[in-house]
């Protein structure tokens, strides 16, 4: 018999609707069985050691200090009773959770003055980063439990193992999970919120095998979903569309499903009003939770620079004391940032701030998604040809479409990490390949996972520098945190110590006093640290991040002359080593003769008029 023509596997006899009771006859929870605890044990065995090794082998990243300082300002309202004002373009809760390890380590800063740089505390920066990595790993555990239980209810135990394994294997998730940044925390909040809303609508939908719904159970899921939504919105602004996703689920479960099951009758119409009335309580619960997480503050929201002039009516309305002003101010700042956009980079050209590139994330996926995982995504999509769409899969499809649309139309095109809210649901849906018994499908699935695991493992511990197969200078095609985030300073120091007698210069991804303070504490005693605008070296060794080589965020793009040069070494899959003595071939190394050159729409410098000061060589 042809392997592709075999029957569909139903490993756990997953019903089309969930059962009305949630416990077995013995009183034990359905999900807390041997498979669940083994899955959680596997997650602990993978996530905690890996996060610790990532943290210990890497230096602090560009955005680490940025999020940590804002988290301290937020928590000082609670710990010290000090009200401090700081512009936030992210909600404060995620950054506050990030800063908690400082309290655990006993180095919580006192007074309004915040320590500058991770090296300004009583313990080393390495210990702070390690504590944060273990703390973030602990925060990931509820998300892992929900993913396993979610997929098990929809596709069965085998698919739950596969889906959780894909999430643990994915390099971008692995690389960002232990960081003090908010990308993975935001994904966790979205996953938990979507799961809770699905369970609420599934509980209240009624139908086959569930004609009577316990009111206490319905209300418990409503309160849980509302709290999860508020918490997710306080972690990262990507969760701002979560209420809309909940309404879309409600439309599918309360309107489409009864119509599909021919249950649109008087009895069903009578229950719809009570369900809508119950759902109306969710905004009030969510608002109270957000206000509580803002420490019940009541003040004037901080307006972004120039925002009041652009929105005079709304500014006048908000120019008074309002509850949860911290969150409102952060939302306005985030919305202003999203509207104004961020400089991006793709195919060797800068992307304009306010022009969203609809093909940015598909192109970056071509570089960042492991080949084995991409094959599984294709197999999962192709499986719909063999297995019809299961109704419960809408709980994954709706969030995937919602956040995919949000990310693709966004003006913030600077990293694959921002697409994770959609990408995670794609990984979970790919687990449906195990619904088939066909040998060919199982072999294809196994080979895909093996290929992905081997190649992803070759990048350990530099996961977020991951490129799915060898390419010529990929940092000239996709840049920013896709290829480097300033984590390679430890590797740079090791290289410098291993090559004594050379004059070495280090140029990092970031700039600013805080970042410069951290860089000098890492390599300042063995190399000369270059800041933006410093004279560039004409001899010796230059260790530089690939981001300035690509020209991202550089005012005059002075490092463009290095794009045609092959680096002598690559450290930590990111930092590039150029021996200028070799490149100059006995002559002083040449740098561009312009400074502060404005860039045209093609990303290339505009020509300067004859006699312009920009034609003078600022580097001597």
LINLINDA-V174735 format. One line per field, one symbol per residue. phi: phi as a letter, one per 30 degrees, with the letter a starting at -180 (. if undefined). psi: psi as a letter, one per 30 degrees, with the letter a starting at -180 (. if undefined). burial: b if it has 9 or more other ideal C-beta (glycine too) atoms within 8 Angstrom, else e. Layout:
# LINLINDA-V174735
phi = ???
psi = ???
burial = ???
This chain:
# LINLINDA-V174735
phi = .dddcddddbechdddbdddccbdddjddddccdddddddddddddddddddddddccddddcddeddddddeddddcdciccbcbdbcbdddedddddeeddddibddciddcdcidcccdcddddddddddddddddddeddddeddddddccjdedddddddddddedddddceddddcddeddddddddddddddddddcdijdibdbcdedddddddddddddddddddcaddddceeddddddddddccdddddchcdbdddddddddddddddddeddddddddddcihdbaddddddiddddbddddddcdadbdhddddddddddddddddibecaahibdcddccdcdcddeddddccdeeddddddddddddddcbdddeddddcdddeddddddddcddccbadedceeddddddddddddddcdeddddddddddddddddddddceccddcdbdaebdhdddcbbiddbabidcddddddddddbdicdcbbbddcajddddddddddbddbacdccdjdeddcaicccbddddddjdiddbhdddddddcdddabchhbdccbddddddhibddccecbbhddcdddicdddcddidedddddci
psi = kkefgllkkieghklflklflgllfffkkefiaeeeeeeeeeeefeeeeeeeeeeffllklefeeeeeeeeeeefffeefgkjkkkkkgllfeeeeeefefeeefghkkklfkkkkkfgglflleeeeeeeeeeeeeeffeeeeeeeeeeeeeefleeeeeeeeeeeeekeeeeefeglflgeeeeeeeeeeeeeeeeeeeeeffabkgifkkkeeeeeeeeeeeeeeeeeeffekffgfgeeeeeeeeeeeefeeeeeeghgjaeeeeffeeeeeeefffeeeeeeeeeeefghhljakkkklkfeeefieeeeeefhlkllhfeeeeeeeeeeeeeefakkakkhgkkklegjkjfgeeeeeefefkkeeeeeeeeeeeffffeklkkeffffeeeeeeefeeeeeglgjifkffffeeeeefeeefffffffkfkeeeeeeeeeeeeeeeeeefffkgheggkkflkljifffekabfffkggfgeeeeeeeeefilgkjkkkjlealleeeeeeeefegffflkkklkfkkklglakjjkkfefefgkgkeghfgfffffkkkflkkhgdkkkkjfeeefhflkkklkglkhkkklfgflkkkklkfkfffkjfg.
burial = eebeebeebeeeebeebbeeeeeeeeeeeeeeeebbbebbebbbebbbebbbbbbbebbbbbbbbbbbbbbbbbbbbeeeeeeeeeebbbbbbbbbbbbbbbbebebebeeeeeeebbbebeeebebbbbbbbbbbbebbbbbbbbbbbbbbebbbbbbbbbbbbbbbbbbbbbbbbbbbbbbbbbbbbbbbbbbbbbbbbbbbbebeebeebeeebbbebbbbbbbbbbbbbbbbbbbebbbebbebbbbbbbbebbbeeeeeeeebeebbeebeebbebbbebbbebbbebbeebeebbbbbeebbeeeeeebeebeeebbbbbbbbbbbbbbbbbebbbbbbbeeebbebeebbeebbebbbebbbbbbbbbbbebbeebeebbeebebbbbbbbbbebbbebbbebbbbbebbbbbbbbbbbbbbbbbbbbbebeebbebbebbbbbbbebbeebbbbbbbbbbeeeeebbbbbbbbbbbbbbbbbbbbbbbeebeeeebbbbbbeeeebbbbbbbbbbbeebebbeeeeeebbbbbbbbbbbbbbbbebebbbbebbbeeeeeebbbbbbbbbebeebbeeeebebeebbebebeeebebeebeeeeebbeeeee
